[in-house]
Amino acid sequence: MSNEDSIRDLPIAGFLRLPQVLELFPVSRSVWWAGVKSGAYPKGIKLSERCVAWRASDIRKLMEEIGY
């Protein structure tokens, strides 16, 4: 799948869990969380005590910013 296909396949609205996000960004979980902490990646939304997800729109925007 090309990068253009990746952006096109993202839902316009909704949430993505971390495994889905990491399919799009080839980094480890620890690198992703460090990027969230530093502000390089968008913050997740806590859906429950142990469930975090990212807005699809935030991930789409990040992909466009970095040139996916």
DAVENKA-V872221 format. One record per residue. N is the residue number from 1. RES is the residue in three letters. PHI is phi in whole degrees, 0 to 359 (none if undefined). OMEGA is omega in degrees with one decimal (* if undefined). Layout:
{{N/RES/PHI/OMEGA} {N/RES/PHI/OMEGA}}
This chain:
{{1/MET/none/179.7} {2/SER/280/179.6} {3/ASN/296/177.1} {4/GLU/298/177.8} {5/ASP/296/179.8} {6/SER/299/179.8} {7/ILE/293/-179.1} {8/ARG/296/-177.5} {9/ASP/280/178.0} {10/LEU/291/174.8} {11/PRO/293/178.8} {12/ILE/290/178.1} {13/ALA/235/178.5} {14/GLY/121/-175.4} {15/PHE/233/175.3} {16/LEU/237/175.1} {17/ARG/275/-174.3} {18/LEU/303/178.4} {19/PRO/302/178.0} {20/GLN/292/179.1} {21/VAL/295/-177.5} {22/LEU/289/171.8} {23/GLU/292/-178.1} {24/LEU/272/-179.1} {25/PHE/242/-175.3} {26/PRO/282/176.4} {27/VAL/231/178.2} {28/SER/283/178.1} {29/ARG/301/-177.5} {30/SER/293/177.0} {31/VAL/293/178.1} {32/TRP/299/-178.2} {33/TRP/296/175.8} {34/ALA/295/177.3} {35/GLY/293/175.9} {36/VAL/296/-178.8} {37/LYS/296/-178.2} {38/SER/278/-178.9} {39/GLY/95/178.3} {40/ALA/289/179.0} {41/TYR/241/-178.6} {42/PRO/293/176.2} {43/LYS/286/176.5} {44/GLY/279/177.6} {45/ILE/252/178.0} {46/LYS/284/178.4} {47/LEU/273/174.3} {48/SER/202/-176.5} {49/GLU/303/-176.3} {50/ARG/241/-175.6} {51/CYS/231/178.2} {52/VAL/240/177.4} {53/ALA/220/179.3} {54/TRP/246/176.1} {55/ARG/297/177.8} {56/ALA/300/179.8} {57/SER/295/177.3} {58/ASP/293/179.3} {59/ILE/291/177.5} {60/ARG/300/179.7} {61/LYS/298/178.1} {62/LEU/298/179.1} {63/MET/298/179.0} {64/GLU/292/179.9} {65/GLU/295/-177.3} {66/ILE/268/173.1} {67/GLY/87/175.6} {68/TYR/289/*}}
